[in-house]
Amino acid sequence: MSKNLKVLLQIGLLSGAVMVTGCASKQIAPPSTIVTSAKQALLNAQQAGVIRFAPLDMRIAQEKIEAAQDAFRTMDYVNADRLAQEALVTVQLAEAKAAKEKLKASTGDLQDTLQVLKRETSN
């Protein structure tokens, strides 16, 4: 199994565990911390240029954060927590996809450099 597939599988399993945990627990206190964390993670990913590599995931994360904020405002704390957790996992997925694409680009650059060096040393 490729390393990238393993990473995506791990992220999927993590998101499933987060969803099961979120559904199994009763939320008493407002989940403002997790909503704030999700917003900050999205902002950090945007500043890192992740949107260029995973625009759909970033849009989905943004929508989940907005839905979490709406749920929070209506005191639906269980739903707000679940949506914020999902947004965090979606941002992490987008970051993993961006890292994969950046690595692919770097690998291509290294291969090009290697080809140039081979040509130069063979002359």
C-alpha positions as CSV (number, residue, x, y, z in Angstrom):
1,M,0.0,0.0,0.0
2,S,1.4,3.4,-0.9
3,K,2.4,5.9,1.7
4,N,-0.2,8.4,0.4
5,L,-3.0,5.9,0.5
6,K,-2.0,5.0,4.1
7,V,-2.1,8.6,5.1
8,L,-5.6,9.1,3.6
9,L,-6.8,5.9,5.2
10,Q,-5.5,7.0,8.6
11,I,-7.3,10.4,8.2
12,G,-10.5,8.6,7.3
13,L,-10.2,6.3,10.3
14,L,-9.5,9.3,12.5
15,S,-12.5,11.2,11.2
16,G,-14.7,8.1,11.8
17,A,-13.4,7.9,15.4
18,V,-14.0,11.6,16.0
19,M,-17.6,11.3,14.7
20,V,-18.3,8.2,16.8
21,T,-16.8,9.8,19.9
22,G,-18.7,13.0,19.2
23,C,-22.0,11.2,18.8
24,A,-21.5,9.0,21.9
25,S,-20.8,11.9,24.3
26,K,-23.3,14.4,25.7
27,Q,-22.1,17.9,25.4
28,I,-22.8,20.0,28.5
29,A,-20.6,23.1,28.0
30,P,-20.7,25.1,24.8
31,P,-18.0,23.8,22.3
32,S,-16.6,27.2,21.6
33,T,-13.0,26.0,21.9
34,I,-13.4,23.4,19.1
35,V,-15.2,25.9,16.8
36,T,-12.4,28.4,17.4
37,S,-9.8,25.7,16.8
38,A,-11.5,24.7,13.5
39,K,-11.6,28.4,12.4
40,Q,-7.9,28.8,13.2
41,A,-6.9,25.6,11.4
42,L,-8.8,26.8,8.3
43,L,-7.2,30.2,8.5
44,N,-3.7,28.7,8.9
45,A,-4.3,26.3,5.9
46,Q,-5.5,29.3,3.8
47,Q,-2.4,31.3,4.6
48,A,-0.3,28.2,3.7
49,G,-1.8,28.1,0.3
50,V,-3.6,24.8,0.8
51,I,-6.6,26.1,-1.2
52,R,-4.5,25.9,-4.3
53,F,-4.1,22.1,-4.0
54,A,-7.4,21.1,-2.3
55,P,-10.1,23.8,-3.0
56,L,-13.1,21.5,-2.6
57,D,-11.9,20.3,0.8
58,M,-11.3,23.8,2.0
59,R,-14.7,24.9,0.9
60,I,-16.3,22.0,2.6
61,A,-14.4,22.8,5.8
62,Q,-15.5,26.5,5.6
63,E,-19.2,25.4,5.2
64,K,-18.9,23.0,8.2
65,I,-17.5,25.8,10.3
66,E,-20.3,28.1,9.3
67,A,-22.8,25.4,10.1
68,A,-21.1,24.8,13.5
69,Q,-21.3,28.5,14.3
70,D,-25.0,28.5,13.4
71,A,-25.6,25.4,15.6
72,F,-23.7,27.1,18.4
73,R,-25.8,30.2,18.1
74,T,-29.0,28.1,18.5
75,M,-27.4,26.2,21.4
76,D,-27.3,23.0,19.5
77,Y,-24.0,22.2,21.1
78,V,-23.8,18.5,20.2
79,N,-24.2,19.4,16.5
80,A,-21.9,22.3,16.8
81,D,-19.2,20.1,18.2
82,R,-19.7,17.4,15.6
83,L,-19.5,19.9,12.7
84,A,-16.4,21.6,14.1
85,Q,-14.7,18.3,14.6
86,E,-15.6,17.4,11.0
87,A,-14.2,20.7,9.8
88,L,-11.0,20.1,11.6
89,V,-10.6,16.7,10.0
90,T,-11.5,18.1,6.6
91,V,-8.8,20.8,6.9
92,Q,-6.3,18.1,7.9
93,L,-7.2,16.1,4.8
94,A,-6.8,19.2,2.7
95,E,-3.4,19.8,4.2
96,A,-2.4,16.2,3.6
97,K,-3.4,16.5,-0.1
98,A,-1.5,19.7,-0.4
99,A,1.6,18.1,1.1
100,K,1.3,15.2,-1.3
101,E,1.1,17.5,-4.3
102,K,4.0,19.6,-3.1
103,L,6.1,16.5,-2.6
104,K,5.2,15.3,-6.1
105,A,6.3,18.7,-7.5
106,S,9.6,18.5,-5.6
107,T,10.2,15.0,-6.8
108,G,9.7,16.2,-10.4
109,D,12.1,19.0,-9.8
110,L,14.7,16.7,-8.4
111,Q,14.3,14.3,-11.3
112,D,14.8,17.2,-13.7
113,T,17.9,18.3,-11.9
114,L,19.3,14.7,-11.9
115,Q,18.7,14.5,-15.6
116,V,20.7,17.7,-16.2
117,L,23.5,16.5,-14.0
118,K,23.7,13.2,-15.8
119,R,23.9,15.0,-19.2
120,E,26.6,17.3,-17.9
121,T,28.7,14.5,-16.5
122,S,28.4,12.4,-19.6
123,N,29.8,15.1,-21.8
